């Protein structure tokens, strides 16, 4: 409980107050969430158990799917339960936990996407040195750095959130606790804190997106030396990565890189990256990837 807060619980407004729409939200998002868990669980288990998916690309995909499942779990269950419950309250501590975990797993996803782009860059631009550069040890260290970076980012967010005093209104116009909607309820001038939020989350989104764009431009440029077949394969992998990047970063940049204003559309945009991306990632990576499909068939058919 914060020292300077007289509010010990918040009410989450959710996506809508219309009872009919709420029933639809319950049904639709429950299906989405279960599909997300199933899809990401299939990828995690397949990569862990399969002997053919030992390359760094799948090592990172394993962590992306894990981060996706956790990221979705920080927001979706709450949205689903609140859609049909009368009491839409969330305690102060739960709210702070949600801020921390959403930013932690969201940031982890960003770092893993950068690692996947780096892996593709090395594979395509330095094919002869690929195995020496991207060895198991290097990959493990990179993932650990990703966890540490995420922890630093979300600790900074929670540090800012815990400093906010709440003394009156406690209705959060959102379906989960995030800093932007909380800033609107704080009884203090939030200008400086908002700048810090934008410079933390906003900068991570923008810088990461620019790094990824540059890496894909370099990859595409170096593909001109490849044979038609090699180009097709490389393009296929990079396209699926790029689709994921745009779907995730577009909404993030929209929400986190602007000054202290919240728009009604924010909630809908947030659905894209908190629930949409974790649902689509497994589909994009498996449907466009022959190796994963074959490995899944071999693993699950032998089980059945």
Phi, psi and omega in degrees: 000133183289147182297323190252032183233131177263358180263123179249003170205157180240160174249126179272122182293330181081189182281330182201161177254357181286118184303322181294316179295326180297321177297318179296317179300317179303309183295311184295311185286334174296316178297315179303314186293316180295321178295321178299311181298316182296311182300313182289326177296318178301315181295313181302311182292318181299314181294322181294321188266341187276140178276339185275340184261058184262357186285159181307325180304318182280332174300316179287322179299324176304312181288328177296315180294322178296313180298321179300312182299317181290319181299315179297322183291337180288335184241321189297311183304320180298314180299318182293313182293317181296333182296333182242000181262152178285317181274112180253036184273151176224130183291160180304314182295319178298320181299315180295322178298321180293319177302313183296309187290323179297317180288327181295307183285329176295317180292322178301318179299318179299313182296320180294322177298322177294318179297322179294322178293320179297318178300315179295322180299311181296317182298323186268323185266337178227058188301326184287333181258008185305309186293330179282321180290310185263055178279170185306317184298312180300314180300317180296316180298318180299318180293319178299318177300323177300315178298315182296315179301317179297321181295318179296315181299310184288332176294321177297318180297315184290327177299317178293318183296321182291341181275351183282127175272135177241126184228352183221260184301138181228021177266115179271119182278067182195174177258357171210165181281121174221164186295321183301307179296328180291325180300327181293334184267347186291141178266067175197170176283116188261014184304310183293314181299320179297320176299320180294320178299312181297319182287338178274289182295314183299316181295318179301314180298309185295310183298315180298318181296318180294318177302315181295317179301312180300316182298321179289326177296315179298316180300311181300320181297318183281350178289344184297339179276355186274162172288166181302318182293315179298321179296317181300314181297313182295318180297320181300314179295313184294325179298315181296321177299316186293322178302314180300315182300313182294317181297326183276314188281327179309300179298321181300314181296320180301320186274321191260357184249028179227161184294185191291071171226142173240136180256152177303330184285348182309318184296319181294320179296319180299327178302324181302311185269337180275330184239323182294307184300311179300333179282320185279329182309307181301321181296312183298316185285330181272319184292331182262006186233108184297319183300316180295319180299315180296314181300320179295314179302312183298315184291309187281330178290323179292328177292315183289000000 
